[in-house]
């Protein structure tokens, strides 16, 4: 698995460098090459997660190492959707570095695969964590779209594309909406899991309280 993770990291770094050069000299073949490299990196990343799932016997999101790998995969996955949906290549300049840093930080927290403890052996736990990190990835993409929307006036001076600003706004809005959906699902699944594990839907703990505050914030933004 380590070989696939390392290969993924190299491919993501290479893709980021290529897309940076593409925006500098505007050669179409560089844009295509960076996209292909990113997709190959996503493939090796997927293989790494599948291996981890096989080794541990559960979805790869038990410890910090696994959750960081899944978060980075989710971030690149939603970035790939943007590439094919909008033909937009600026958001990668924000999302791909986030994925790279997540993988690097994951390596400092690497640990052997372990089976789930009895209290975690429920579909509600895995649903809770999967949807949580899917939401985090979408919120990261939303952040990228919002930042690009704000700096649009600087970008258009060079690229002069009147559709860019609308695309950035659409990316931010849709990512926030879908992120809120997945985050809501994670909150529901987490409550059910808490009830099965501890006999209560709510725990007065900082993590639970701040999760509700974040959910309430995005609910207001809707």
C-alpha positions, 0 to 999 in steps of 0.5 A: 500500500505504501508504494501506491500512496507514495506514487499518488503523492508524486502524481499529484505534485506533478499534476499541480506543477503541470497545471501551474505551467499550463496557466503560465504559458497556455499550452493545451497539451499541458492542460490535457497532460495535467488532467491525465496525470491527476486521474492516474493519481486518483486511480492509484489513490483508489487502489491504496484505499482498496488495499487498506480496506482489504487489510483492515476489513472495514472502510479506511477511516478508523484512525487519523492516517486513514481519514486523511487519506480518504479526505484527500481522495475525496478532495481530488475526486470532486476536483475531477468532477469539476474538470469534466463538468465545467472544463475549469482548471483553476480550482485545482490550484487550491484543492490539489495542494490541500490533498497533497498536504493531507497525504504528507501529514497522513504519512507522519501518522501512519499506523498498521491496519486494525479491525474495528472495535465492537462499539464501532462495528455498525454501518452507522459509524462508517456512514457517519465518517464517509459522509463527513469527509465527503462533506469536508471535501465539498466544503474545500471545493466550495472554498476554492470556488469562493476564493476564485470568485473574489479574485476574478477581477485580477484573473480576467485581466489576463484570461478575459473569459466572462464565463469564469466568474459565473462558473466560480460562483456556481462551483461554490454554491453547488459544493456548499449545497451538496456538502451541507447534504452530506454533512446532514446525513453524517449528523443523522448517522452519528446520532444513531450510532451514538444511541447504539453505542451509548444509549443517547443521541446527544453527548455534551462534548466539544466535538459534537457541539461544534459539529452542530454549530457548523451544521447550523451555520451552513443551514443558515447559509442555505 
